[in-house]
């Protein structure tokens, strides 16, 4: 049923937003972003701006013009959320997923 699928997706999205709001203190997290290749300089600049948080990064080219980056982060939750939000400001960043671990 299509309406059940939409309801479930919305519920999951709201749960994710609410759980991200509760993150505080020192955390470890994985930040996954999907973006177009043209944003690579922006992604790199942002990574360097938040360098103290970045413990590791993996970059994958998935299609001719699309990339996925995985950042392994550790630091204050507020700064990690700020990095995610800064990346989302670029319209060529298609999606971000923040996974606390």
Secondary structure, DSSP 8 states (H G I E B T S, - for coil): -HHHHHHHHHHHHHHHHHHHHT--SEEEEEEEEEEEGGGHHHHHHHHHHTGGGEEEEEEEEEETTEEEEEEEEEEEHHHHHHHHHHHHTSTTEEEEEEEE-
